[in-house]
Amino acid sequence: MKFFLFMVFAVALNFTTSAQQRYFAEKSKVSFYSDGVVEDITAVNEKVTSIFDAFKGDVAFLMSIKDFQFEKKLMQVHFNEKYMESEKYPKSTFQGKIVGFNSAEEGVQQVRAVGKLSIHGVTKDVDAIGTIEKNGSFLQVKSKFNVKLLDYNINVPQIVWKNIAQQVEVTIEFTYRQL
């Protein structure tokens, strides 16, 4: 399945550069944190597929919403059924560019990811700062940004609106290996 997703991304990004400039996410982690009045909510998804073309700066990722894992199973059920409507909107995607990365330099570099983030059937422009650490044929990408629930038509029932933050902090950590 991951190979199929990789092929879809490769075609979508129209890769024409040498293999030395292409990277595939070997390890991935997307997490979010919601600062609630009654209880904080965190979840982690470690099954995200991503590719990065360092020559062009093109980057894309695809993740299944149902792959987010919560500490409490009931939170996971509510997240999928009441908020994210995972049956109707099963995937989230990002497609864009990483700006400011120099593939010839080793070490940590400050970068920006600019592109389109799709969540809950809504696509919005995003511009997030982050870092890329190059170590030989591996890249470690990290970013942290906020997502407003209303921007993506994610409705919180009136009865619990005080318990759930209206924006969540999203953290992305990908380790890419060179293809």
The 8 nearest C-alpha neighbors of each residue, nearest first, counted from 0:
[[1, 3, 2, 4, 5, 6, 48, 7],
 [2, 0, 4, 3, 5, 48, 6, 47],
 [1, 3, 5, 0, 4, 6, 7, 48],
 [4, 2, 0, 6, 5, 1, 7, 8],
 [5, 3, 1, 7, 6, 2, 8, 0],
 [4, 6, 2, 8, 3, 7, 1, 9],
 [7, 5, 9, 3, 4, 8, 10, 2],
 [8, 6, 4, 10, 5, 9, 11, 3],
 [9, 7, 11, 5, 6, 10, 12, 4],
 [10, 8, 6, 12, 11, 7, 14, 13],
 [9, 11, 13, 7, 8, 12, 6, 14],
 [12, 10, 8, 9, 13, 7, 14, 6],
 [11, 13, 9, 10, 14, 8, 57, 58],
 [14, 12, 10, 11, 9, 15, 8, 16],
 [13, 15, 12, 16, 9, 10, 52, 11],
 [16, 14, 13, 17, 18, 12, 55, 52],
 [17, 15, 14, 18, 20, 54, 21, 52],
 [16, 18, 19, 20, 15, 21, 14, 54],
 [17, 19, 21, 20, 178, 16, 177, 22],
 [20, 18, 17, 21, 177, 178, 16, 22],
 [19, 21, 53, 18, 54, 52, 17, 22],
 [22, 20, 52, 18, 178, 19, 51, 177],
 [21, 23, 177, 51, 176, 178, 175, 50],
 [22, 24, 50, 175, 176, 49, 25, 51],
 [25, 23, 175, 49, 26, 174, 50, 173],
 [24, 26, 175, 174, 176, 23, 27, 173],
 [27, 25, 174, 24, 173, 175, 28, 45],
 [28, 26, 173, 45, 47, 172, 24, 174],
 [27, 29, 45, 172, 44, 171, 173, 30],
 [28, 30, 171, 44, 170, 43, 172, 45],
 [31, 29, 43, 170, 42, 169, 44, 28],
 [30, 32, 169, 168, 41, 42, 170, 167],
 [31, 33, 41, 168, 167, 40, 34, 169],
 [32, 34, 167, 40, 164, 39, 35, 41],
 [33, 35, 39, 164, 32, 40, 36, 163],
 [36, 34, 39, 163, 162, 38, 164, 37],
 [35, 37, 162, 38, 161, 34, 163, 39],
 [38, 36, 162, 35, 39, 161, 163, 34],
 [37, 39, 35, 36, 40, 162, 34, 163],
 [40, 38, 35, 34, 33, 41, 37, 32],
 [39, 41, 33, 32, 38, 34, 42, 35],
 [42, 40, 32, 31, 33, 69, 39, 43],
 [41, 43, 69, 68, 30, 31, 67, 40],
 [44, 42, 30, 67, 68, 29, 45, 31],
 [43, 45, 67, 29, 66, 28, 46, 30],
 [46, 44, 28, 27, 47, 43, 29, 26],
 [47, 45, 44, 27, 48, 66, 62, 28],
 [46, 48, 62, 27, 45, 61, 49, 60],
 [49, 47, 61, 60, 24, 62, 46, 1],
 [50, 48, 60, 24, 59, 23, 61, 47],
 [51, 49, 23, 22, 59, 58, 24, 60],
 [50, 52, 58, 22, 57, 21, 53, 23],
 [51, 53, 21, 57, 56, 54, 55, 20],
 [52, 54, 56, 20, 55, 51, 21, 102],
 [55, 53, 52, 20, 56, 16, 102, 21],
 [56, 54, 57, 53, 52, 96, 16, 20],
 [55, 57, 53, 97, 96, 52, 54, 58],
 [58, 56, 96, 52, 55, 51, 95, 97],
 [59, 57, 51, 95, 96, 50, 94, 52],
 [60, 58, 94, 93, 49, 50, 95, 51],
 [59, 61, 49, 93, 48, 92, 50, 94],
 [60, 62, 92, 48, 47, 91, 49, 93],
 [63, 61, 47, 91, 90, 64, 48, 92],
 [62, 64, 90, 65, 66, 89, 91, 61],
 [63, 65, 66, 90, 89, 67, 85, 62],
 [64, 66, 63, 67, 85, 79, 89, 68],
 [65, 67, 64, 44, 63, 68, 46, 45],
 [68, 66, 44, 43, 65, 42, 64, 69],
 [69, 67, 43, 42, 66, 44, 75, 70],
 [70, 68, 42, 71, 75, 72, 41, 74],
 [69, 71, 72, 68, 42, 41, 74, 75],
 [72, 70, 69, 74, 73, 75, 68, 76],
 [71, 73, 75, 74, 69, 76, 70, 68],
 [72, 74, 76, 75, 71, 77, 78, 69],
 [75, 73, 77, 72, 76, 71, 78, 69],
 [74, 76, 72, 78, 73, 77, 69, 79],
 [75, 77, 73, 79, 74, 78, 80, 72],
 [78, 76, 74, 81, 80, 79, 75, 73],
 [77, 79, 75, 82, 76, 80, 81, 83],
 [80, 78, 85, 83, 76, 84, 77, 81],
 [79, 81, 84, 77, 78, 76, 82, 83],
 [82, 80, 77, 78, 84, 79, 83, 76],
 [81, 83, 78, 84, 153, 80, 79, 154],
 [82, 84, 79, 85, 78, 119, 81, 80],
 [85, 83, 80, 79, 87, 86, 82, 88],
 [84, 86, 89, 88, 79, 83, 87, 64],
 [85, 87, 84, 89, 88, 80, 79, 83],
 [86, 88, 85, 84, 89, 119, 83, 120],
 [89, 87, 85, 119, 86, 90, 84, 120],
 [88, 90, 85, 64, 86, 63, 87, 65],
 [91, 89, 63, 64, 62, 88, 92, 61],
 [90, 92, 118, 117, 62, 61, 63, 64],
 [93, 91, 61, 117, 60, 116, 62, 90],
 [92, 94, 116, 60, 59, 115, 117, 95],
 [95, 93, 59, 115, 114, 58, 92, 60],
 [94, 96, 114, 58, 113, 57, 115, 59],
 [97, 95, 57, 56, 113, 58, 112, 98],
 [96, 98, 112, 56, 111, 113, 57, 110],
 [97, 99, 111, 110, 100, 96, 112, 56],
 [98, 100, 110, 101, 97, 111, 109, 108],
 [101, 99, 98, 110, 102, 108, 97, 131],
 [100, 102, 103, 104, 99, 108, 53, 105],
 [101, 103, 104, 100, 53, 54, 105, 133],
 [104, 102, 101, 105, 100, 133, 53, 106],
 [105, 103, 102, 101, 106, 133, 108, 100],
 [106, 104, 133, 134, 103, 107, 132, 135],
 [105, 107, 132, 133, 134, 108, 104, 131],
 [108, 106, 132, 131, 133, 130, 109, 105],
 [107, 109, 131, 130, 132, 110, 106, 100],
 [108, 110, 130, 129, 131, 107, 99, 111],
 [111, 109, 99, 129, 130, 98, 128, 100],
 [112, 110, 128, 98, 127, 97, 129, 113],
 [111, 113, 97, 127, 126, 96, 98, 128],
 [114, 112, 126, 96, 95, 125, 111, 97],
 [113, 115, 95, 125, 124, 94, 96, 112],
 [114, 116, 124, 123, 94, 93, 125, 122],
 [115, 117, 93, 123, 122, 92, 124, 125],
 [118, 116, 122, 92, 121, 91, 93, 120],
 [117, 119, 91, 121, 120, 151, 122, 116],
 [120, 118, 88, 121, 151, 83, 117, 153],
 [119, 121, 118, 88, 117, 122, 151, 91],
 [122, 120, 151, 117, 118, 119, 123, 152],
 [123, 121, 117, 116, 115, 118, 120, 124],
 [124, 122, 116, 115, 125, 117, 121, 150],
 [123, 125, 115, 114, 116, 126, 122, 113],
 [126, 124, 114, 113, 115, 123, 127, 116],
 [125, 127, 113, 112, 111, 114, 128, 124],
 [128, 126, 112, 111, 144, 125, 113, 129],
 [129, 127, 111, 110, 142, 112, 126, 130],
 [128, 130, 142, 110, 141, 111, 109, 127],
 [131, 129, 109, 141, 110, 108, 140, 107],
 [130, 132, 140, 108, 139, 107, 133, 138],
 [131, 133, 107, 139, 106, 138, 108, 134],
 [134, 132, 138, 105, 106, 137, 135, 131],
 [133, 135, 137, 105, 136, 138, 106, 132],
 [136, 134, 137, 133, 105, 138, 177, 176],
 [135, 137, 177, 176, 134, 138, 133, 175],
 [138, 136, 176, 134, 175, 135, 133, 177],
 [137, 139, 133, 175, 132, 174, 134, 140],
 [138, 140, 174, 132, 131, 173, 175, 133],
 [141, 139, 131, 173, 172, 130, 138, 174],
 [142, 140, 172, 130, 171, 129, 131, 139],
 [141, 143, 129, 171, 170, 128, 130, 144],
 [142, 144, 170, 169, 171, 129, 168, 141],
 [145, 143, 169, 168, 127, 142, 170, 146],
 [146, 144, 168, 167, 169, 166, 147, 143],
 [145, 147, 166, 167, 148, 168, 144, 169],
 [148, 146, 166, 150, 149, 165, 167, 145],
 [147, 149, 153, 150, 151, 166, 165, 146],
 [148, 150, 152, 151, 147, 153, 154, 165],
 [151, 149, 147, 148, 152, 153, 146, 123],
 [150, 152, 149, 121, 153, 148, 119, 118],
 [153, 151, 149, 150, 154, 148, 119, 121],
 [154, 152, 148, 151, 149, 82, 83, 155],
 [155, 153, 152, 82, 156, 149, 148, 81],
 [154, 156, 160, 157, 82, 153, 159, 163],
 [157, 155, 158, 159, 160, 154, 81, 82],
 [158, 156, 160, 159, 155, 161, 154, 162],
 [157, 159, 156, 160, 161, 155, 162, 163],
 [160, 158, 162, 161, 157, 156, 163, 155],
 [159, 161, 157, 162, 163, 155, 158, 156],
 [162, 160, 159, 163, 36, 164, 35, 158],
 [163, 161, 35, 36, 159, 37, 160, 164],
 [164, 162, 35, 160, 161, 165, 159, 33],
 [163, 165, 166, 35, 33, 34, 167, 162],
 [166, 164, 148, 147, 163, 167, 149, 160],
 [167, 165, 147, 146, 164, 148, 145, 168],
 [166, 168, 33, 146, 145, 32, 169, 31],
 [167, 169, 145, 32, 31, 144, 146, 33],
 [170, 168, 31, 144, 143, 30, 145, 167],
 [171, 169, 143, 30, 29, 142, 31, 168],
 [170, 172, 29, 142, 141, 28, 143, 173],
 [173, 171, 141, 28, 140, 27, 29, 170],
 [174, 172, 27, 140, 26, 139, 24, 175],
 [173, 175, 139, 26, 24, 138, 25, 27],
 [176, 174, 24, 138, 23, 25, 137, 22],
 [177, 175, 137, 22, 23, 136, 25, 24],
 [176, 178, 22, 136, 21, 137, 23, 19],
 [177, 22, 21, 18, 176, 19, 23, 20]]
